[in-house]
Amino acid sequence: MFPHIGGASIKMKLSNLTFDKEVKQDILALYGKAIDKEGFIIEKDNPSQRVLTPKGEEIHISEWGGIVKGSEEFIKDDAFVLIELAKKLA
């Protein structure tokens, strides 16, 4: 079964990968990002600048869902956000 959104069938497989905090830090470092003392993702070269979601929200490492392919669009690990992403990619 595939979800139907707006009359269109979306064929998409979402995978759930779990990384420990150390691996997340390594992935973020590849993108020039780090984690501040409060656990928010920040710009490595400008630690006072927190990374924002497309909706302008600061993103805590515990909420981080990934980076959209082909960009540096950080998304939260949230069902509503993932549904919006599915619509966008359809």
PyMOL Python script that loads the backbone (N, CA, C, O; Angstrom):
from pymol import cmd

cmd.read_pdbstr("""\
ATOM      1  N   MET A   1       0.831  -1.174   0.000  1.00  0.00           N
ATOM      2  CA  MET A   1       0.000   0.000   0.000  1.00  0.00           C
ATOM      3  C   MET A   1       0.880   1.243   0.000  1.00  0.00           C
ATOM      4  O   MET A   1       1.895   1.311   0.693  1.00  0.00           O
ATOM      5  N   PHE A   2       0.470   2.207  -0.783  1.00  0.00           N
ATOM      6  CA  PHE A   2       1.171   3.476  -0.843  1.00  0.00           C
ATOM      7  C   PHE A   2       0.190   4.587  -0.480  1.00  0.00           C
ATOM      8  O   PHE A   2      -0.997   4.502  -0.798  1.00  0.00           O
ATOM      9  N   PRO A   3       0.682   5.617   0.178  1.00  0.00           N
ATOM     10  CA  PRO A   3      -0.231   6.706   0.550  1.00  0.00           C
ATOM     11  C   PRO A   3      -0.713   7.470  -0.679  1.00  0.00           C
ATOM     12  O   PRO A   3      -0.016   7.554  -1.690  1.00  0.00           O
ATOM     13  N   HIS A   4      -1.907   8.019  -0.572  1.00  0.00           N
ATOM     14  CA  HIS A   4      -2.465   8.852  -1.633  1.00  0.00           C
ATOM     15  C   HIS A   4      -2.568  10.273  -1.104  1.00  0.00           C
ATOM     16  O   HIS A   4      -3.210  10.526  -0.084  1.00  0.00           O
ATOM     17  N   ILE A   5      -1.939  11.182  -1.797  1.00  0.00           N
ATOM     18  CA  ILE A   5      -1.969  12.588  -1.402  1.00  0.00           C
ATOM     19  C   ILE A   5      -2.456  13.393  -2.591  1.00  0.00           C
ATOM     20  O   ILE A   5      -1.868  13.332  -3.670  1.00  0.00           O
ATOM     21  N   GLY A   6      -3.515  14.140  -2.401  1.00  0.00           N
ATOM     22  CA  GLY A   6      -4.046  14.987  -3.469  1.00  0.00           C
ATOM     23  C   GLY A   6      -4.442  14.209  -4.710  1.00  0.00           C
ATOM     24  O   GLY A   6      -4.325  14.720  -5.824  1.00  0.00           O
ATOM     25  N   GLY A   7      -4.911  12.976  -4.533  1.00  0.00           N
ATOM     26  CA  GLY A   7      -5.348  12.175  -5.663  1.00  0.00           C
ATOM     27  C   GLY A   7      -4.220  11.446  -6.367  1.00  0.00           C
ATOM     28  O   GLY A   7      -4.481  10.632  -7.254  1.00  0.00           O
ATOM     29  N   ALA A   8      -2.969  11.713  -5.999  1.00  0.00           N
ATOM     30  CA  ALA A   8      -1.833  11.053  -6.635  1.00  0.00           C
ATOM     31  C   ALA A   8      -1.262  10.000  -5.696  1.00  0.00           C
ATOM     32  O   ALA A   8      -1.195  10.207  -4.485  1.00  0.00           O
ATOM     33  N   SER A   9      -0.862   8.901  -6.248  1.00  0.00           N
ATOM     34  CA  SER A   9      -0.245   7.850  -5.456  1.00  0.00           C
ATOM     35  C   SER A   9       1.248   8.120  -5.368  1.00  0.00           C
ATOM     36  O   SER A   9       1.910   8.347  -6.380  1.00  0.00           O
ATOM     37  N   ILE A  10       1.763   8.094  -4.170  1.00  0.00           N
ATOM     38  CA  ILE A  10       3.193   8.335  -3.961  1.00  0.00           C
ATOM     39  C   ILE A  10       3.853   6.999  -3.660  1.00  0.00           C
ATOM     40  O   ILE A  10       3.483   6.311  -2.709  1.00  0.00           O
ATOM     41  N   LYS A  11       4.821   6.645  -4.468  1.00  0.00           N
ATOM     42  CA  LYS A  11       5.573   5.409  -4.251  1.00  0.00           C
ATOM     43  C   LYS A  11       6.927   5.798  -3.705  1.00  0.00           C
ATOM     44  O   LYS A  11       7.817   6.226  -4.439  1.00  0.00           O
ATOM     45  N   MET A  12       7.060   5.643  -2.417  1.00  0.00           N
ATOM     46  CA  MET A  12       8.277   6.087  -1.751  1.00  0.00           C
ATOM     47  C   MET A  12       8.552   5.159  -0.587  1.00  0.00           C
ATOM     48  O   MET A  12       7.637   4.764   0.136  1.00  0.00           O
ATOM     49  N   LYS A  13       9.792   4.819  -0.412  1.00  0.00           N
ATOM     50  CA  LYS A  13      10.177   3.981   0.705  1.00  0.00           C
ATOM     51  C   LYS A  13      10.999   4.814   1.665  1.00  0.00           C
ATOM     52  O   LYS A  13      12.031   5.366   1.281  1.00  0.00           O
ATOM     53  N   LEU A  14      10.559   4.913   2.903  1.00  0.00           N
ATOM     54  CA  LEU A  14      11.312   5.614   3.921  1.00  0.00           C
ATOM     55  C   LEU A  14      12.042   4.576   4.755  1.00  0.00           C
ATOM     56  O   LEU A  14      11.447   3.600   5.211  1.00  0.00           O
ATOM     57  N   SER A  15      13.317   4.793   4.946  1.00  0.00           N
ATOM     58  CA  SER A  15      14.111   3.893   5.769  1.00  0.00           C
ATOM     59  C   SER A  15      14.403   4.556   7.095  1.00  0.00           C
ATOM     60  O   SER A  15      14.527   5.779   7.176  1.00  0.00           O
ATOM     61  N   ASN A  16      14.510   3.767   8.112  1.00  0.00           N
ATOM     62  CA  ASN A  16      14.819   4.293   9.428  1.00  0.00           C
ATOM     63  C   ASN A  16      16.209   3.818   9.818  1.00  0.00           C
ATOM     64  O   ASN A  16      16.414   2.644  10.128  1.00  0.00           O
ATOM     65  N   LEU A  17      17.155   4.739   9.799  1.00  0.00           N
ATOM     66  CA  LEU A  17      18.513   4.446  10.226  1.00  0.00           C
ATOM     67  C   LEU A  17      18.750   5.166  11.531  1.00  0.00           C
ATOM     68  O   LEU A  17      18.338   6.314  11.697  1.00  0.00           O
ATOM     69  N   THR A  18      19.406   4.504  12.452  1.00  0.00           N
ATOM     70  CA  THR A  18      19.689   5.112  13.738  1.00  0.00           C
ATOM     71  C   THR A  18      21.193   5.204  13.921  1.00  0.00           C
ATOM     72  O   THR A  18      21.910   4.218  13.750  1.00  0.00           O
ATOM     73  N   PHE A  19      21.667   6.392  14.270  1.00  0.00           N
ATOM     74  CA  PHE A  19      23.079   6.619  14.504  1.00  0.00           C
ATOM     75  C   PHE A  19      23.267   7.094  15.932  1.00  0.00           C
ATOM     76  O   PHE A  19      22.419   7.802  16.475  1.00  0.00           O
ATOM     77  N   ASP A  20      24.387   6.703  16.543  1.00  0.00           N
ATOM     78  CA  ASP A  20      24.665   7.251  17.863  1.00  0.00           C
ATOM     79  C   ASP A  20      25.193   8.674  17.716  1.00  0.00           C
ATOM     80  O   ASP A  20      25.503   9.112  16.608  1.00  0.00           O
ATOM     81  N   LYS A  21      25.295   9.391  18.824  1.00  0.00           N
ATOM     82  CA  LYS A  21      25.661  10.808  18.794  1.00  0.00           C
ATOM     83  C   LYS A  21      27.011  11.036  18.127  1.00  0.00           C
ATOM     84  O   LYS A  21      27.190  12.027  17.419  1.00  0.00           O
ATOM     85  N   GLU A  22      27.955  10.139  18.343  1.00  0.00           N
ATOM     86  CA  GLU A  22      29.291  10.292  17.765  1.00  0.00           C
ATOM     87  C   GLU A  22      29.250  10.239  16.236  1.00  0.00           C
ATOM     88  O   GLU A  22      29.927  11.023  15.571  1.00  0.00           O
ATOM     89  N   VAL A  23      28.467   9.326  15.683  1.00  0.00           N
ATOM     90  CA  VAL A  23      28.344   9.220  14.224  1.00  0.00           C
ATOM     91  C   VAL A  23      27.626  10.449  13.672  1.00  0.00           C
ATOM     92  O   VAL A  23      27.994  10.960  12.614  1.00  0.00           O
ATOM     93  N   LYS A  24      26.598  10.926  14.387  1.00  0.00           N
ATOM     94  CA  LYS A  24      25.896  12.139  13.952  1.00  0.00           C
ATOM     95  C   LYS A  24      26.874  13.310  13.882  1.00  0.00           C
ATOM     96  O   LYS A  24      26.820  14.106  12.945  1.00  0.00           O
ATOM     97  N   GLN A  25      27.764  13.420  14.863  1.00  0.00           N
ATOM     98  CA  GLN A  25      28.752  14.499  14.868  1.00  0.00           C
ATOM     99  C   GLN A  25      29.677  14.388  13.661  1.00  0.00           C
ATOM    100  O   GLN A  25      30.032  15.403  13.060  1.00  0.00           O
ATOM    101  N   ASP A  26      30.072  13.168  13.299  1.00  0.00           N
ATOM    102  CA  ASP A  26      30.934  12.957  12.135  1.00  0.00           C
ATOM    103  C   ASP A  26      30.229  13.370  10.844  1.00  0.00           C
ATOM    104  O   ASP A  26      30.829  14.002   9.974  1.00  0.00           O
ATOM    105  N   ILE A  27      28.945  13.006  10.728  1.00  0.00           N
ATOM    106  CA  ILE A  27      28.167  13.374   9.528  1.00  0.00           C
ATOM    107  C   ILE A  27      28.042  14.890   9.442  1.00  0.00           C
ATOM    108  O   ILE A  27      28.249  15.471   8.376  1.00  0.00           O
ATOM    109  N   LEU A  28      27.705  15.531  10.554  1.00  0.00           N
ATOM    110  CA  LEU A  28      27.572  16.986  10.566  1.00  0.00           C
ATOM    111  C   LEU A  28      28.895  17.661  10.207  1.00  0.00           C
ATOM    112  O   LEU A  28      28.902  18.668   9.499  1.00  0.00           O
ATOM    113  N   ALA A  29      30.008  17.118  10.687  1.00  0.00           N
ATOM    114  CA  ALA A  29      31.320  17.692  10.398  1.00  0.00           C
ATOM    115  C   ALA A  29      31.605  17.699   8.898  1.00  0.00           C
ATOM    116  O   ALA A  29      32.270  18.606   8.399  1.00  0.00           O
ATOM    117  N   LEU A  30      31.109  16.700   8.181  1.00  0.00           N
ATOM    118  CA  LEU A  30      31.286  16.659   6.723  1.00  0.00           C
ATOM    119  C   LEU A  30      30.606  17.845   6.041  1.00  0.00           C
ATOM    120  O   LEU A  30      31.004  18.254   4.951  1.00  0.00           O
ATOM    121  N   TYR A  31      29.586  18.389   6.685  1.00  0.00           N
ATOM    122  CA  TYR A  31      28.831  19.529   6.156  1.00  0.00           C
ATOM    123  C   TYR A  31      29.209  20.840   6.835  1.00  0.00           C
ATOM    124  O   TYR A  31      28.518  21.846   6.675  1.00  0.00           O
ATOM    125  N   GLY A  32      30.311  20.833   7.597  1.00  0.00           N
ATOM    126  CA  GLY A  32      30.761  22.057   8.260  1.00  0.00           C
ATOM    127  C   GLY A  32      29.887  22.464   9.428  1.00  0.00           C
ATOM    128  O   GLY A  32      29.781  23.648   9.751  1.00  0.00           O
ATOM    129  N   LYS A  33      29.263  21.490  10.059  1.00  0.00           N
ATOM    130  CA  LYS A  33      28.373  21.748  11.186  1.00  0.00           C
ATOM    131  C   LYS A  33      28.928  21.087  12.440  1.00  0.00           C
ATOM    132  O   LYS A  33      29.810  20.232  12.362  1.00  0.00           O
ATOM    133  N   ALA A  34      28.410  21.486  13.593  1.00  0.00           N
ATOM    134  CA  ALA A  34      28.796  20.917  14.883  1.00  0.00           C
ATOM    135  C   ALA A  34      27.582  20.975  15.796  1.00  0.00           C
ATOM    136  O   ALA A  34      26.501  21.397  15.384  1.00  0.00           O
ATOM    137  N   ILE A  35      27.769  20.547  17.039  1.00  0.00           N
ATOM    138  CA  ILE A  35      26.704  20.567  18.033  1.00  0.00           C
ATOM    139  C   ILE A  35      27.174  21.452  19.182  1.00  0.00           C
ATOM    140  O   ILE A  35      28.269  21.264  19.711  1.00  0.00           O
ATOM    141  N   ASP A  36      26.326  22.431  19.571  1.00  0.00           N
ATOM    142  CA  ASP A  36      26.725  23.318  20.672  1.00  0.00           C
ATOM    143  C   ASP A  36      26.480  22.647  22.025  1.00  0.00           C
ATOM    144  O   ASP A  36      25.963  21.532  22.085  1.00  0.00           O
ATOM    145  N   LYS A  37      26.854  23.329  23.106  1.00  0.00           N
ATOM    146  CA  LYS A  37      26.752  22.746  24.452  1.00  0.00           C
ATOM    147  C   LYS A  37      25.312  22.450  24.867  1.00  0.00           C
ATOM    148  O   LYS A  37      25.081  21.664  25.785  1.00  0.00           O
ATOM    149  N   GLU A  38      24.340  23.078  24.191  1.00  0.00           N
ATOM    150  CA  GLU A  38      22.929  22.818  24.491  1.00  0.00           C
ATOM    151  C   GLU A  38      22.340  21.736  23.590  1.00  0.00           C
ATOM    152  O   GLU A  38      21.174  21.370  23.735  1.00  0.00           O
ATOM    153  N   GLY A  39      23.152  21.222  22.655  1.00  0.00           N
ATOM    154  CA  GLY A  39      22.697  20.143  21.784  1.00  0.00           C
ATOM    155  C   GLY A  39      22.101  20.582  20.468  1.00  0.00           C
ATOM    156  O   GLY A  39      21.532  19.756  19.755  1.00  0.00           O
ATOM    157  N   PHE A  40      22.211  21.878  20.111  1.00  0.00           N
ATOM    158  CA  PHE A  40      21.678  22.357  18.843  1.00  0.00           C
ATOM    159  C   PHE A  40      22.749  22.284  17.752  1.00  0.00           C
ATOM    160  O   PHE A  40      23.940  22.426  18.032  1.00  0.00           O
ATOM    161  N   ILE A  41      22.321  22.065  16.526  1.00  0.00           N
ATOM    162  CA  ILE A  41      23.244  22.023  15.394  1.00  0.00           C
ATOM    163  C   ILE A  41      23.621  23.453  15.039  1.00  0.00           C
ATOM    164  O   ILE A  41      22.762  24.326  14.924  1.00  0.00           O
ATOM    165  N   ILE A  42      24.927  23.680  14.867  1.00  0.00           N
ATOM    166  CA  ILE A  42      25.449  25.023  14.592  1.00  0.00           C
ATOM    167  C   ILE A  42      26.417  24.983  13.409  1.00  0.00           C
ATOM    168  O   ILE A  42      26.875  23.920  12.990  1.00  0.00           O
ATOM    169  N   GLU A  43      26.712  26.169  12.887  1.00  0.00           N
ATOM    170  CA  GLU A  43      27.738  26.310  11.867  1.00  0.00           C
ATOM    171  C   GLU A  43      29.103  26.185  12.554  1.00  0.00           C
ATOM    172  O   GLU A  43      29.382  26.899  13.517  1.00  0.00           O
ATOM    173  N   LYS A  44      29.947  25.281  12.062  1.00  0.00           N
ATOM    174  CA  LYS A  44      31.247  25.043  12.692  1.00  0.00           C
ATOM    175  C   LYS A  44      32.112  26.300  12.696  1.00  0.00           C
ATOM    176  O   LYS A  44      32.800  26.578  13.678  1.00  0.00           O
ATOM    177  N   ASP A  45      32.079  27.063  11.597  1.00  0.00           N
ATOM    178  CA  ASP A  45      32.899  28.274  11.472  1.00  0.00           C
ATOM    179  C   ASP A  45      32.292  29.481  12.182  1.00  0.00           C
ATOM    180  O   ASP A  45      32.962  30.500  12.347  1.00  0.00           O
ATOM    181  N   ASN A  46      31.035  29.377  12.602  1.00  0.00           N
ATOM    182  CA  ASN A  46      30.356  30.469  13.302  1.00  0.00           C
ATOM    183  C   ASN A  46      29.467  29.861  14.389  1.00  0.00           C
ATOM    184  O   ASN A  46      28.252  29.764  14.221  1.00  0.00           O
ATOM    185  N   PRO A  47      30.081  29.454  15.503  1.00  0.00           N
ATOM    186  CA  PRO A  47      29.341  28.730  16.551  1.00  0.00           C
ATOM    187  C   PRO A  47      28.130  29.454  17.125  1.00  0.00           C
ATOM    188  O   PRO A  47      27.281  28.814  17.746  1.00  0.00           O
ATOM    189  N   SER A  48      28.024  30.756  16.940  1.00  0.00           N
ATOM    190  CA  SER A  48      26.845  31.466  17.450  1.00  0.00           C
ATOM    191  C   SER A  48      25.654  31.341  16.502  1.00  0.00           C
ATOM    192  O   SER A  48      24.545  31.746  16.851  1.00  0.00           O
ATOM    193  N   GLN A  49      25.868  30.786  15.311  1.00  0.00           N
ATOM    194  CA  GLN A  49      24.793  30.648  14.323  1.00  0.00           C
ATOM    195  C   GLN A  49      24.259  29.218  14.324  1.00  0.00           C
ATOM    196  O   GLN A  49      24.942  28.283  13.905  1.00  0.00           O
ATOM    197  N   ARG A  50      23.027  29.069  14.801  1.00  0.00           N
ATOM    198  CA  ARG A  50      22.388  27.758  14.800  1.00  0.00           C
ATOM    199  C   ARG A  50      21.784  27.476  13.428  1.00  0.00           C
ATOM    200  O   ARG A  50      21.297  28.383  12.753  1.00  0.00           O
ATOM    201  N   VAL A  51      21.822  26.217  13.030  1.00  0.00           N
ATOM    202  CA  VAL A  51      21.228  25.769  11.774  1.00  0.00           C
ATOM    203  C   VAL A  51      19.717  25.815  11.921  1.00  0.00           C
ATOM    204  O   VAL A  51      19.176  25.437  12.960  1.00  0.00           O
ATOM    205  N   LEU A  52      19.036  26.280  10.881  1.00  0.00           N
ATOM    206  CA  LEU A  52      17.578  26.397  10.906  1.00  0.00           C
ATOM    207  C   LEU A  52      16.941  25.450   9.903  1.00  0.00           C
ATOM    208  O   LEU A  52      17.522  25.142   8.863  1.00  0.00           O
ATOM    209  N   THR A  53      15.740  24.994  10.231  1.00  0.00           N
ATOM    210  CA  THR A  53      14.941  24.210   9.295  1.00  0.00           C
ATOM    211  C   THR A  53      14.374  25.171   8.247  1.00  0.00           C
ATOM    212  O   THR A  53      14.479  26.386   8.415  1.00  0.00           O
ATOM    213  N   PRO A  54      13.776  24.653   7.170  1.00  0.00           N
ATOM    214  CA  PRO A  54      13.146  25.539   6.180  1.00  0.00           C
ATOM    215  C   PRO A  54      12.073  26.450   6.781  1.00  0.00           C
ATOM    216  O   PRO A  54      11.748  27.487   6.202  1.00  0.00           O
ATOM    217  N   LYS A  55      11.519  26.070   7.944  1.00  0.00           N
ATOM    218  CA  LYS A  55      10.504  26.889   8.611  1.00  0.00           C
ATOM    219  C   LYS A  55      11.113  27.839   9.629  1.00  0.00           C
ATOM    220  O   LYS A  55      10.390  28.512  10.364  1.00  0.00           O
ATOM    221  N   GLY A  56      12.447  27.897   9.678  1.00  0.00           N
ATOM    222  CA  GLY A  56      13.115  28.831  10.563  1.00  0.00           C
ATOM    223  C   GLY A  56      13.281  28.368  12.000  1.00  0.00           C
ATOM    224  O   GLY A  56      13.550  29.178  12.887  1.00  0.00           O
ATOM    225  N   GLU A  57      13.124  27.079  12.237  1.00  0.00           N
ATOM    226  CA  GLU A  57      13.256  26.537  13.584  1.00  0.00           C
ATOM    227  C   GLU A  57      14.691  26.069  13.840  1.00  0.00           C
ATOM    228  O   GLU A  57      15.319  25.468  12.968  1.00  0.00           O
ATOM    229  N   GLU A  58      15.202  26.349  15.041  1.00  0.00           N
ATOM    230  CA  GLU A  58      16.489  25.783  15.433  1.00  0.00           C
ATOM    231  C   GLU A  58      16.285  24.279  15.567  1.00  0.00           C
ATOM    232  O   GLU A  58      15.193  23.824  15.908  1.00  0.00           O
ATOM    233  N   ILE A  59      17.332  23.515  15.301  1.00  0.00           N
ATOM    234  CA  ILE A  59      17.172  22.063  15.322  1.00  0.00           C
ATOM    235  C   ILE A  59      18.139  21.410  16.308  1.00  0.00           C
ATOM    236  O   ILE A  59      19.358  21.534  16.191  1.00  0.00           O
ATOM    237  N   HIS A  60      17.559  20.716  17.278  1.00  0.00           N
ATOM    238  CA  HIS A  60      18.316  20.001  18.296  1.00  0.00           C
ATOM    239  C   HIS A  60      18.771  18.665  17.707  1.00  0.00           C
ATOM    240  O   HIS A  60      18.075  18.075  16.880  1.00  0.00           O
ATOM    241  N   ILE A  61      19.929  18.197  18.133  1.00  0.00           N
ATOM    242  CA  ILE A  61      20.461  16.943  17.594  1.00  0.00           C
ATOM    243  C   ILE A  61      19.481  15.784  17.793  1.00  0.00           C
ATOM    244  O   ILE A  61      19.425  14.877  16.963  1.00  0.00           O
ATOM    245  N   SER A  62      18.719  15.805  18.866  1.00  0.00           N
ATOM    246  CA  SER A  62      17.748  14.729  19.115  1.00  0.00           C
ATOM    247  C   SER A  62      16.570  14.780  18.148  1.00  0.00           C
ATOM    248  O   SER A  62      15.856  13.788  18.000  1.00  0.00           O
ATOM    249  N   GLU A  63      16.350  15.928  17.480  1.00  0.00           N
ATOM    250  CA  GLU A  63      15.251  16.095  16.526  1.00  0.00           C
ATOM    251  C   GLU A  63      15.710  15.982  15.083  1.00  0.00           C
ATOM    252  O   GLU A  63      14.890  15.980  14.165  1.00  0.00           O
ATOM    253  N   TRP A  64      17.012  15.890  14.880  1.00  0.00           N
ATOM    254  CA  TRP A  64      17.552  15.919  13.520  1.00  0.00           C
ATOM    255  C   TRP A  64      17.160  14.672  12.751  1.00  0.00           C
ATOM    256  O   TRP A  64      17.422  13.551  13.186  1.00  0.00           O
ATOM    257  N   GLY A  65      16.523  14.880  11.593  1.00  0.00           N
ATOM    258  CA  GLY A  65      16.068  13.766  10.769  1.00  0.00           C
ATOM    259  C   GLY A  65      16.923  13.523   9.546  1.00  0.00           C
ATOM    260  O   GLY A  65      16.835  12.456   8.938  1.00  0.00           O
ATOM    261  N   GLY A  66      17.756  14.494   9.165  1.00  0.00           N
ATOM    262  CA  GLY A  66      18.619  14.318   8.009  1.00  0.00           C
ATOM    263  C   GLY A  66      18.803  15.591   7.228  1.00  0.00           C
ATOM    264  O   GLY A  66      18.374  16.672   7.633  1.00  0.00           O
ATOM    265  N   ILE A  67      19.459  15.430   6.083  1.00  0.00           N
ATOM    266  CA  ILE A  67      19.730  16.541   5.177  1.00  0.00           C
ATOM    267  C   ILE A  67      19.164  16.143   3.821  1.00  0.00           C
ATOM    268  O   ILE A  67      19.427  15.041   3.339  1.00  0.00           O
ATOM    269  N   VAL A  68      18.400  17.018   3.212  1.00  0.00           N
ATOM    270  CA  VAL A  68      17.792  16.723   1.919  1.00  0.00           C
ATOM    271  C   VAL A  68      18.889  16.658   0.853  1.00  0.00           C
ATOM    272  O   VAL A  68      19.736  17.547   0.774  1.00  0.00           O
ATOM    273  N   LYS A  69      18.868  15.618   0.048  1.00  0.00           N
ATOM    274  CA  LYS A  69      19.863  15.405  -0.996  1.00  0.00           C
ATOM    275  C   LYS A  69      19.947  16.605  -1.932  1.00  0.00           C
ATOM    276  O   LYS A  69      18.928  17.145  -2.363  1.00  0.00           O
ATOM    277  N   GLY A  70      21.175  17.014  -2.240  1.00  0.00           N
ATOM    278  CA  GLY A  70      21.396  18.103  -3.176  1.00  0.00           C
ATOM    279  C   GLY A  70      21.320  19.485  -2.544  1.00  0.00           C
ATOM    280  O   GLY A  70      21.317  20.493  -3.251  1.00  0.00           O
ATOM    281  N   SER A  71      21.260  19.537  -1.226  1.00  0.00           N
ATOM    282  CA  SER A  71      21.165  20.830  -0.560  1.00  0.00           C
ATOM    283  C   SER A  71      21.703  20.713   0.853  1.00  0.00           C
ATOM    284  O   SER A  71      22.211  19.670   1.264  1.00  0.00           O
ATOM    285  N   GLU A  72      21.581  21.788   1.570  1.00  0.00           N
ATOM    286  CA  GLU A  72      21.855  21.746   2.998  1.00  0.00           C
ATOM    287  C   GLU A  72      20.583  22.098   3.740  1.00  0.00           C
ATOM    288  O   GLU A  72      20.597  22.899   4.674  1.00  0.00           O
ATOM    289  N   GLU A  73      19.486  21.496   3.319  1.00  0.00           N
ATOM    290  CA  GLU A  73      18.201  21.709   3.961  1.00  0.00           C
ATOM    291  C   GLU A  73      18.055  20.665   5.067  1.00  0.00           C
ATOM    292  O   GLU A  73      17.811  19.490   4.792  1.00  0.00           O
ATOM    293  N   PHE A  74      18.203  21.096   6.304  1.00  0.00           N
ATOM    294  CA  PHE A  74      18.118  20.198   7.441  1.00  0.00           C
ATOM    295  C   PHE A  74      16.659  20.029   7.836  1.00  0.00           C
ATOM    296  O   PHE A  74      15.898  20.996   7.886  1.00  0.00           O
ATOM    297  N   ILE A  75      16.283  18.794   8.113  1.00  0.00           N
ATOM    298  CA  ILE A  75      14.896  18.510   8.478  1.00  0.00           C
ATOM    299  C   ILE A  75      14.842  17.822   9.830  1.00  0.00           C
ATOM    300  O   ILE A  75      15.792  17.167  10.259  1.00  0.00           O
ATOM    301  N   LYS A  76      13.698  17.989  10.489  1.00  0.00           N
ATOM    302  CA  LYS A  76      13.473  17.331  11.773  1.00  0.00           C
ATOM    303  C   LYS A  76      12.924  15.926  11.543  1.00  0.00           C
ATOM    304  O   LYS A  76      12.331  15.637  10.503  1.00  0.00           O
ATOM    305  N   ASP A  77      13.128  15.074  12.516  1.00  0.00           N
ATOM    306  CA  ASP A  77      12.611  13.715  12.498  1.00  0.00           C
ATOM    307  C   ASP A  77      11.194  13.756  13.060  1.00  0.00           C
ATOM    308  O   ASP A  77      10.954  13.394  14.212  1.00  0.00           O
ATOM    309  N   ASP A  78      10.258  14.208  12.219  1.00  0.00           N
ATOM    310  CA  ASP A  78       8.889  14.472  12.646  1.00  0.00           C
ATOM    311  C   ASP A  78       7.964  14.016  11.517  1.00  0.00           C
ATOM    312  O   ASP A  78       8.216  14.321  10.351  1.00  0.00           O
ATOM    313  N   ALA A  79       6.913  13.301  11.849  1.00  0.00           N
ATOM    314  CA  ALA A  79       6.014  12.748  10.832  1.00  0.00           C
ATOM    315  C   ALA A  79       5.462  13.825   9.904  1.00  0.00           C
ATOM    316  O   ALA A  79       5.441  13.626   8.689  1.00  0.00           O
ATOM    317  N   PHE A  80       5.016  14.955  10.440  1.00  0.00           N
ATOM    318  CA  PHE A  80       4.459  16.022   9.611  1.00  0.00           C
ATOM    319  C   PHE A  80       5.501  16.543   8.616  1.00  0.00           C
ATOM    320  O   PHE A  80       5.198  16.741   7.439  1.00  0.00           O
ATOM    321  N   VAL A  81       6.724  16.762   9.096  1.00  0.00           N
ATOM    322  CA  VAL A  81       7.801  17.261   8.226  1.00  0.00           C
ATOM    323  C   VAL A  81       8.111  16.243   7.136  1.00  0.00           C
ATOM    324  O   VAL A  81       8.329  16.620   5.984  1.00  0.00           O
ATOM    325  N   LEU A  82       8.132  14.954   7.485  1.00  0.00           N
ATOM    326  CA  LEU A  82       8.429  13.915   6.497  1.00  0.00           C
ATOM    327  C   LEU A  82       7.326  13.798   5.447  1.00  0.00           C
ATOM    328  O   LEU A  82       7.610  13.504   4.286  1.00  0.00           O
ATOM    329  N   ILE A  83       6.068  14.023   5.842  1.00  0.00           N
ATOM    330  CA  ILE A  83       4.963  14.018   4.878  1.00  0.00           C
ATOM    331  C   ILE A  83       5.109  15.199   3.922  1.00  0.00           C
ATOM    332  O   ILE A  83       4.908  15.051   2.717  1.00  0.00           O
ATOM    333  N   GLU A  84       5.456  16.367   4.453  1.00  0.00           N
ATOM    334  CA  GLU A  84       5.674  17.539   3.587  1.00  0.00           C
ATOM    335  C   GLU A  84       6.815  17.276   2.613  1.00  0.00           C
ATOM    336  O   GLU A  84       6.732  17.650   1.443  1.00  0.00           O
ATOM    337  N   LEU A  85       7.887  16.631   3.091  1.00  0.00           N
ATOM    338  CA  LEU A  85       9.016  16.307   2.221  1.00  0.00           C
ATOM    339  C   LEU A  85       8.574  15.346   1.116  1.00  0.00           C
ATOM    340  O   LEU A  85       8.969  15.503  -0.039  1.00  0.00           O
ATOM    341  N   ALA A  86       7.760  14.361   1.467  1.00  0.00           N
ATOM    342  CA  ALA A  86       7.265  13.403   0.468  1.00  0.00           C
ATOM    343  C   ALA A  86       6.472  14.126  -0.609  1.00  0.00           C
ATOM    344  O   ALA A  86       6.613  13.822  -1.794  1.00  0.00           O
ATOM    345  N   LYS A  87       5.634  15.087  -0.206  1.00  0.00           N
ATOM    346  CA  LYS A  87       4.871  15.868  -1.177  1.00  0.00           C
ATOM    347  C   LYS A  87       5.801  16.659  -2.089  1.00  0.00           C
ATOM    348  O   LYS A  87       5.592  16.728  -3.300  1.00  0.00           O
ATOM    349  N   LYS A  88       6.816  17.246  -1.498  1.00  0.00           N
ATOM    350  CA  LYS A  88       7.770  18.078  -2.241  1.00  0.00           C
ATOM    351  C   LYS A  88       8.558  17.250  -3.257  1.00  0.00           C
ATOM    352  O   LYS A  88       8.849  17.720  -4.357  1.00  0.00           O
ATOM    353  N   LEU A  89       8.897  16.025  -2.886  1.00  0.00           N
ATOM    354  CA  LEU A  89       9.722  15.177  -3.745  1.00  0.00           C
ATOM    355  C   LEU A  89       8.911  14.409  -4.777  1.00  0.00           C
ATOM    356  O   LEU A  89       9.468  13.839  -5.716  1.00  0.00           O
ATOM    357  N   ALA A  90       7.579  14.395  -4.598  1.00  0.00           N
ATOM    358  CA  ALA A  90       6.715  13.633  -5.511  1.00  0.00           C
ATOM    359  C   ALA A  90       6.645  14.262  -6.888  1.00  0.00           C
ATOM    360  O   ALA A  90       5.960  13.742  -7.770  1.00  0.00           O
TER     361      ALA A  90
END
""", "prot")
cmd.dss("prot")
cmd.show_as("cartoon", "prot")
cmd.util.cbc("prot")
cmd.orient("prot")
